[in-house]
Every structure is written in C-alpha cells, then in structure tokens.
C-alpha cells in the first residue's frame, strides 16, 4: 500500500503543508495549515469509482489503465 505523508512546515512567511517536494498554498497560521493538511489527508483516503485513465509518459507515449477506486493510499500528517 502506498503511504502519503503531509508535513507542516514554515513557508513563504507563513505556514504550509508539504508532500514530498510539493508545498501547499501558504497559510497565516500553523493551525490553519494543520487543518488544511488533515482535510487533504482525509480526502486522499476517500474511495472513488473504478475508471479508466489515460496518461502520457516522459517519452510522449500514451497509456490507458484501469484505476481501482478502492486503491487508496494510507495517509498521515506530521506536525
């Protein structure tokens, strides 16, 4: 199972949550960033429907796959 971690960090004169190398928008307070990270983590865990997806790889080739709606990552927030 994939694991996704959101980390609360100081960013751009305020606070943000970070997943990997990607930052969220900047929030004025630590608590606002923490609440947003918790909402993002919760939303990431919600099952969806099984559907086809189409994507292009780095070489420009297109691929079609069936994505399972119940294949959701395990999420957590590190404060």
N, C-alpha and C positions, 0 to 999 in steps of 0.2 A: 504494500500500500504506500502511496506517495504521502509524504509529510510536508506540510506548508507551515512555516513559522513567520509570524509577523512580530517585528521588534520595534519598540518605542524608542525613538532617538531625537536628539536636538537637531533641528534642521532649518536653515534659512531664517534665522532669527525667531524661531518658534519651535514647534514640536511636530513630528510626523511619525508614521509607522513605515517600516521598511520590510520588503520581502525580497530576499536575495540582494541584488544591486539596485532595486527599483524603490523609489520613495513615493509616498502618497503626497497629496497636497499638504501644505503647511497649516498647522492649527495654532491658535494663540495660546492654548494651554496644554499641559501634559494630559490632563483628564479628558479633554476633547479628542486628542489623538488616540488615547487608550480606548475610549468609547467607539471611535471610528474603526479601530483595528479589530475590536471584538465583533462589531457588526459585519466587517469584511470576512472575518474567520467564520462566523455563523452562516453567512450567505454562501461561502465556498463549500460548505458541508451539505447544503440542501440538494437532495436528489432531483434529477430532472427526468426527461424522457430520452429514450434511446433513439438516436437520429444519425443520419449520415452527415459527414463533414468533409469538406473539400479544402485542401491547403496546398500551398506551393513551397517546395523546399529551397534550400540555398542555391541549388543548381538550376532553378527555374522549372523543375518538373512538378506536375500536379499529381496529387494523390487523393484518393477517396477512401474513407474508412467509416466504419460504423462505430459511433461512440456510445458506450453504455451510460445511461442516465443515472445508474446507481454506483458508478465507479468514481466515488468522491474521495478527495484526499482527507487525511487526518490533519486537523489544524490546531494551532495553539498560538497564544500571544505571550511574548516575553516582555515584561515591564522592566 
